[in-house]
Amino acid sequence: MHPSMISWQRKGVERMKTLSALLITLVLAASLSAQNDEQGRNVHNMRVQPFFFEALNFATYDDFGLTGRMDIYVHVPYDIITFIKKDEFYRGGYSITVLISHAEDSKITKEENWERSVDLLTFERTNDPSYYDLTQRSIALEPGTYSVEVIFEDEQSAKEFRLTRSIAIRKFDANLLDISDLMLVRDVANKGMKKQISPQINPNVAALKEGFDLFYEVYNPFRLGAVDIDYRIIRRGETVYKTHETQGLKEGTNTFLARIDNAGLAIGIYTLEVTLRRYNDSTAAGVLTQNKRQFLIEWLTAGAPISIVDLDEAIEQLRYYAKDDELEYIQGSEDEDIRRKRFEEFWENHNPTPGSSSNAAMIEYYNRVAFTNQHFGHYIDGWKTDRGMVYIIFGPPDYIDRHPLDVESKPYEVWEYYDLNRRFILIDETGFGDYRLLYPIWDDRNRLR
């Protein structure tokens, strides 16, 4: 940050601290206008990620042995679909495009497309993110590492969202015992003699307070009578949960459902590990196969997770909102439970609807933090950058005038806030996306009062 701006930041932040009521008013106004302000400010929803998808590696026995495939699941909350009233229904629709490319050369190798229609009876469900549409496709792929891009397009508004992640398709050997990827499951229903599972596509399991299930397959070319299966949850290198069971194995494909108890787990990122061992053999030589995956527990408010997975980092991120003495008080205890209690008390004191389990100011603040980490991070987290600071304090700009390739100047951006009568100029001195706040237009007309 430019040295002259350090003093400005402190003064500006102090003004923001003394005008928390104004900030809350702006947050609430932004939240209320989110559904109607199509052309204006890019107001946040209750979450940074609009929809979710999961790509998992399973296998199928065929004439060639054991062939790997990708099972892709797409979870679309109703609140990103535009519904229109038609007769007694609220009707909406969307399309999904899946582009699969080799990670090394970005060449698209496969493309899948499908469309969906959704009919609802009540208007309330059209805006409720807890209701969603789930679709699934299976795609055969050669072994390798792929980039998977999923594109959502709303039928009525033509708005578009894109998500990308990588997946490794393993080379399965029909002569060796192996295990599929691990799928999180939110619900299991009995349908006659079969079980019907509902996948948990969002890796955040905070809302599943009673625990969740884990689904996976084991591919077995042998006639083993039984195996020992160990389940372990790891956080920061320490085992925080473990359980064990013994299961019989048949030759061919074996499917398993295991119940995982997440009660008592704090917010954070976890690794779930499954290990198959020879029966009654706890040595390293007894390991037959193993797989692992990550899941997370984010802060949960009124049933809606927000983007907090590390308490101490969330406290540090309060620097743009909390006063110095408030921040020191929250951080002042070595006991994590006490820090959590103080953190909760701070946000309850700044809750625009005191006593309510939902805190719109907290949700908006940390959604802004998450947005800056996604879009402004480079060698430091996005919330620590100058663009991140401005975005977190003032929210999304009404307009950004970008100049990435001007011949006679370094790349720069001009952020305009029309309602606040403010302008910020940020310049990329290094050419690596590290935009520094160069000069805010600052006079008596646009000071916060």
C-alpha positions in Angstrom: 0.0 0.0 0.0 1.2 3.5 -0.8 2.6 5.1 2.5 0.4 8.1 2.1 -2.6 5.9 2.2 -1.9 4.2 5.5 -3.0 7.3 7.4 -6.0 7.6 5.1 -6.9 4.0 5.7 -6.8 4.4 9.5 -8.9 7.6 9.4 -11.3 6.1 6.9 -11.7 2.8 8.8 -12.2 4.7 12.0 -15.0 6.6 10.3 -16.5 3.3 9.2 -16.3 2.0 12.7 -18.2 5.0 14.1 -20.8 4.7 11.4 -21.6 1.0 11.7 -25.3 1.8 11.5 -24.7 3.3 8.1 -22.8 0.2 6.9 -25.6 -2.1 8.2 -28.2 0.1 6.3 -26.2 -0.3 3.1 -25.8 -4.0 3.6 -29.5 -4.5 4.2 -30.4 -2.3 1.2 -28.0 -4.3 -1.0 -29.5 -7.6 0.2 -33.1 -6.4 -0.4 -32.3 -5.2 -3.9 -30.4 -8.3 -4.9 -33.4 -9.8 -6.8 -34.4 -6.6 -8.6 -31.1 -4.8 -9.4 -30.3 -6.6 -12.7 -28.4 -3.7 -14.3 -26.8 -2.1 -11.2 -24.3 -3.2 -8.6 -23.3 -6.8 -8.4 -24.9 -7.5 -5.0 -23.9 -10.7 -3.2 -26.2 -13.6 -2.6 -26.0 -15.4 0.7 -23.0 -17.3 -0.6 -20.1 -16.6 -2.9 -20.5 -19.8 -5.0 -23.8 -19.7 -6.9 -24.1 -23.5 -7.5 -22.0 -26.6 -6.8 -20.7 -29.6 -8.7 -18.8 -32.7 -7.8 -16.7 -34.9 -10.2 -15.9 -38.3 -8.9 -13.9 -41.2 -10.2 -15.6 -44.6 -10.3 -15.0 -47.7 -12.4 -17.0 -50.3 -14.4 -16.2 -53.9 -15.3 -16.4 -54.5 -19.0 -14.9 -56.6 -21.8 -11.6 -54.7 -21.4 -11.3 -55.2 -17.7 -11.9 -52.3 -15.3 -12.6 -49.0 -17.0 -12.6 -45.7 -15.2 -15.4 -43.1 -15.5 -16.3 -39.7 -14.2 -19.6 -39.3 -12.4 -20.5 -35.6 -12.4 -23.2 -34.2 -10.1 -24.6 -30.6 -10.5 -26.5 -29.0 -7.6 -28.5 -25.9 -8.6 -30.2 -23.9 -5.8 -33.6 -22.5 -6.8 -32.6 -19.0 -5.9 -30.3 -18.6 -9.0 -33.1 -19.7 -11.3 -35.5 -17.1 -12.7 -39.1 -18.2 -12.3 -42.2 -16.7 -14.0 -45.8 -17.3 -12.9 -47.7 -19.5 -15.4 -51.1 -20.8 -14.5 -50.8 -22.3 -11.0 -47.0 -22.9 -11.3 -43.8 -20.8 -11.0 -41.8 -22.1 -13.9 -38.1 -21.8 -14.5 -35.4 -23.5 -16.6 -31.7 -23.7 -17.1 -29.0 -25.5 -19.2 -25.8 -27.1 -18.1 -22.7 -27.4 -20.3 -19.8 -29.6 -19.2 -16.4 -29.0 -20.9 -13.7 -31.6 -20.2 -10.1 -30.8 -21.3 -6.7 -32.3 -20.8 -4.9 -30.4 -18.0 -1.6 -30.3 -19.9 -2.8 -28.7 -23.2 -6.4 -27.4 -22.4 -7.7 -29.2 -25.5 -11.4 -30.0 -25.0 -11.9 -33.8 -25.3 -15.5 -34.1 -24.4 -18.6 -31.9 -24.1 -21.9 -32.7 -22.4 -25.1 -30.6 -22.5 -28.5 -30.9 -20.9 -31.5 -28.8 -20.1 -33.8 -28.8 -17.1 -37.3 -27.4 -16.3 -38.5 -26.7 -12.8 -42.1 -26.2 -11.7 -42.9 -24.9 -8.2 -46.2 -24.4 -6.5 -45.1 -21.6 -4.1 -43.2 -18.4 -4.6 -41.3 -18.8 -1.3 -39.4 -21.8 -2.7 -38.2 -19.8 -5.7 -36.0 -17.7 -3.4 -35.0 -20.5 -0.9 -31.4 -21.8 -1.5 -32.1 -24.8 0.7 -34.2 -26.2 -2.2 -32.3 -27.3 -5.3 -32.3 -29.3 -8.5 -29.8 -32.1 -8.7 -28.6 -33.8 -12.0 -26.0 -36.5 -12.7 -24.2 -37.8 -15.7 -21.6 -40.5 -16.2 -18.8 -40.0 -18.7 -16.2 -42.5 -19.8 -12.6 -41.1 -19.8 -9.1 -42.4 -20.4 -6.7 -42.3 -17.4 -5.2 -38.8 -17.0 -5.7 -35.5 -15.3 -8.5 -33.3 -16.6 -9.9 -29.8 -16.1 -13.7 -29.9 -15.8 -15.7 -26.6 -16.4 -19.4 -26.6 -15.7 -21.5 -23.7 -17.1 -24.9 -22.8 -15.8 -27.2 -20.6 -18.0 -30.6 -19.4 -16.8 -33.3 -19.8 -19.4 -35.2 -16.6 -18.7 -32.5 -14.1 -17.9 -29.6 -15.7 -19.8 -27.3 -15.0 -16.8 -24.4 -17.4 -16.7 -22.1 -18.8 -14.0 -19.0 -21.0 -14.4 -17.1 -23.3 -12.1 -13.9 -25.2 -12.8 -12.0 -27.9 -11.0 -9.5 -30.7 -11.9 -10.0 -34.4 -11.5 -7.6 -37.3 -11.9 -9.0 -40.4 -13.7 -7.0 -43.3 -12.4 -5.8 -46.4 -14.3 -7.7 -49.2 -12.6 -6.2 -52.7 -12.8 -8.8 -55.5 -12.9 -6.3 -57.8 -11.2 -5.8 -55.5 -8.1 -8.1 -54.6 -5.3 -8.9 -50.8 -5.5 -11.3 -48.2 -4.2 -13.3 -45.4 -5.9 -13.5 -41.8 -4.9 -15.4 -41.0 -1.8 -18.9 -39.4 -2.0 -20.5 -37.4 0.8 -24.2 -38.3 1.3 -26.7 -36.1 3.0 -29.6 -38.5 3.2 -30.4 -42.2 2.7 -33.9 -43.5 2.1 -35.1 -47.1 1.9 -36.9 -47.9 -1.4 -38.1 -51.5 -1.0 -35.0 -53.7 -1.0 -32.8 -50.9 -2.1 -31.3 -47.7 -0.6 -31.6 -44.4 -2.4 -28.9 -41.9 -1.6 -28.9 -38.1 -1.9 -25.4 -36.9 -2.5 -24.0 -33.9 -0.6 -22.4 -32.0 -3.4 -21.5 -28.9 -1.4 -18.4 -30.0 0.6 -19.6 -27.8 3.5 -21.4 -30.2 5.9 -22.1 -27.6 8.6 -25.9 -28.0 8.2 -25.7 -31.8 8.7 -25.6 -31.6 12.4 -26.6 -35.3 12.8 -23.7 -36.5 10.7 -23.5 -37.7 7.2 -22.9 -40.9 5.2 -20.0 -41.8 3.0 -20.5 -43.8 -0.2 -17.8 -45.6 -2.1 -17.1 -48.7 -4.2 -14.4 -51.4 -3.8 -13.3 -53.4 -6.9 -12.2 -56.8 -5.8 -10.7 -59.5 -8.2 -10.2 -61.9 -5.2 -12.4 -64.0 -3.1 -11.6 -62.4 0.3 -13.9 -63.4 3.1 -13.7 -60.1 5.0 -11.6 -56.9 5.4 -11.1 -54.4 8.2 -12.0 -50.8 7.2 -10.7 -47.8 9.2 -12.3 -44.3 8.9 -10.3 -41.4 10.1 -10.8 -37.6 10.1 -7.7 -35.4 10.2 -7.3 -31.7 10.9 -4.0 -29.9 10.9 -2.2 -33.3 11.0 -4.1 -34.6 14.1 -6.7 -37.3 14.1 -9.9 -35.9 15.5 -12.2 -38.8 14.7 -11.8 -42.5 14.0 -13.9 -45.6 13.8 -13.6 -49.1 12.5 -15.7 -51.9 11.0 -15.3 -55.3 9.5 -17.1 -56.0 6.2 -17.4 -59.0 3.8 -16.1 -58.6 0.3 -17.6 -60.4 -2.8 -15.7 -60.7 -6.1 -16.4 -57.7 -8.4 -17.9 -54.4 -7.4 -18.8 -53.9 -3.7 -20.7 -50.8 -2.6 -20.4 -49.4 1.0 -22.2 -46.8 3.1 -20.6 -45.7 6.3 -22.0 -43.3 8.9 -19.7 -40.4 9.9 -20.3 -38.5 13.1 -19.3 -34.8 12.7 -20.6 -33.7 16.1 -18.2 -31.6 18.0 -16.0 -30.7 15.0 -15.1 -27.0 14.9 -15.2 -24.9 11.8 -12.3 -25.8 9.5 -11.0 -27.9 6.7 -10.8 -31.7 7.3 -9.4 -34.7 5.5 -11.5 -37.9 5.6 -9.4 -41.1 5.0 -10.7 -44.6 4.3 -8.2 -47.5 4.6 -9.0 -51.2 3.8 -6.8 -53.8 5.6 -6.5 -57.5 5.6 -8.7 -59.0 8.3 -7.1 -58.7 11.7 -3.8 -57.3 10.3 -3.0 -53.8 11.6 0.5 -53.6 10.1 1.6 -51.5 7.2 1.9 -54.6 5.1 -1.8 -55.3 5.8 -3.0 -52.2 3.9 -4.9 -53.3 0.8 -6.0 -49.9 -0.6 -6.7 -46.4 0.7 -8.4 -43.1 -0.5 -9.1 -39.7 1.0 -11.0 -36.5 0.4 -11.6 -33.1 2.0 -14.7 -31.7 3.5 -15.2 -28.5 5.5 -17.3 -27.0 8.2 -18.1 -23.3 7.7 -19.7 -20.9 10.1 -23.5 -21.6 10.2 -26.0 -18.8 10.8 -29.7 -19.4 10.5 -29.1 -22.5 8.4 -27.1 -20.6 5.8 -23.3 -21.3 5.8 -21.0 -18.3 5.3 -17.4 -18.4 4.3 -15.6 -18.8 7.6 -13.5 -21.9 8.0 -10.8 -20.6 10.3 -11.8 -18.7 13.5 -8.5 -16.9 14.1 -8.3 -15.7 10.4 -12.0 -14.5 10.6 -11.1 -12.5 13.7 -8.1 -11.0 12.0 -10.3 -10.1 9.0 -12.3 -7.8 11.3 -9.6 -5.2 11.0 -11.7 -3.1 8.6 -14.7 -3.1 10.9 -13.7 -3.6 14.5 -12.0 -1.0 16.7 -8.5 -1.7 17.9 -9.6 -2.4 21.4 -12.4 -4.6 20.3 -10.0 -6.7 18.1 -7.5 -6.9 20.9 -10.2 -8.1 23.3 -11.4 -10.9 21.0 -7.8 -12.1 20.3 -6.7 -11.7 23.9 -7.5 -15.3 25.1 -5.5 -18.4 24.3 -8.7 -20.5 24.7 -10.4 -21.0 21.3 -13.8 -21.4 22.9 -13.5 -18.0 24.6 -12.3 -16.4 21.4 -15.3 -17.9 19.6 -17.7 -16.6 22.3 -16.2 -13.1 22.1 -16.4 -13.2 18.3 -20.0 -14.2 18.5 -20.7 -11.4 21.0 -19.1 -8.8 18.7 -21.3 -9.7 15.8 -24.4 -9.9 18.0 -23.6 -6.3 19.1 -23.6 -5.4 15.4 -26.6 -7.5 14.4 -29.2 -5.3 12.5 -31.9 -7.5 14.0 -30.7 -8.2 17.6 -31.7 -11.5 19.0 -32.2 -13.1 15.5 -30.2 -16.1 14.6 -29.6 -14.5 11.2 -27.1 -11.7 11.0 -27.2 -9.9 7.7 -24.2 -7.7 8.4 -22.0 -10.6 9.3 -23.1 -12.6 6.3 -22.5 -9.7 3.9 -19.1 -8.8 5.5 -17.6 -12.3 5.1 -19.1 -12.9 1.7 -17.2 -9.7 0.7 -14.1 -11.2 2.2 -14.6 -14.4 0.3 -15.2 -12.5 -2.9 -11.9 -10.6 -2.5 -10.0 -13.8 -1.9 -11.4 -15.3 -5.1 -10.8 -12.3 -7.3 -8.0 -10.2 -5.9 -5.5 -12.7 -4.3 -2.0 -13.2 -5.7 1.0 -13.7 -3.4 -1.1 -12.5 -0.5 -4.8 -13.2 0.3 -7.2 -11.0 -1.6 -8.7 -9.5 1.6 -5.3 -8.0 2.5 -4.8 -6.2 -0.8 -5.8 -2.6 -1.5 -8.6 -3.7 -3.8 -9.8 -6.1 -1.1 -9.8 -3.3 1.5 -11.9 -1.0 -0.6 -14.3 -3.8 -1.6 -14.8 -5.0 1.9 -15.4 -1.5 3.3 -17.5 -0.1 0.6 -18.9 -3.1 -1.3 -19.1 -3.8 -5.0 -18.4 -0.7 -7.1 -21.2 0.7 -9.3 -18.7 0.9 -12.2 -15.1 -0.1 -12.8 -13.1 1.7 -15.6 -10.3 -0.8 -16.5 -7.2 0.2 -18.4 -5.0 -3.0 -18.6 -3.2 -2.2 -21.8 -2.7 1.6 -22.1 0.5 2.3 -24.0 1.6 5.4 -22.0 0.7 4.1 -18.5 0.8 1.2 -16.2 -2.4 -0.9 -15.8 -4.9 0.9 -13.6 -8.5 0.8 -12.5 -11.0 3.5 -11.5 -13.7 2.3 -9.1 -16.8 4.5 -9.0 -19.3 4.6 -6.1 -22.1 6.9 -7.4 -24.4 6.6 -4.3 -21.4 7.4 -2.0 -19.9 10.0 -4.3 -16.6 8.3 -4.2 -13.8 7.3 -6.6 -10.8 5.2 -6.1 -7.8 4.9 -8.5 -5.7 1.7 -8.2 -2.5 1.1 -10.2 -0.7 -2.1 -11.0 2.9 -1.0 -10.4 4.5 -4.5 -11.0 2.3 -5.9 -13.8 1.4 -8.9 -11.7 -2.0 -7.8 -10.7 -0.9 -6.2 -7.4 -3.1 -3.1 -7.7 -2.2 -0.4 -5.1 -4.4 2.4 -4.1 -2.9 5.5 -5.7 -5.3 8.3 -5.0 -8.8 8.5 -3.7 -10.7 11.7 -4.6 -11.2 12.9 -1.0 -12.8 16.2 -0.1 -15.5 17.7 2.1 -18.2 16.7 -0.3 -17.6 12.9 -0.1 -16.4 12.4 3.4 -18.5 9.9 5.4 -20.2 11.8 8.2 
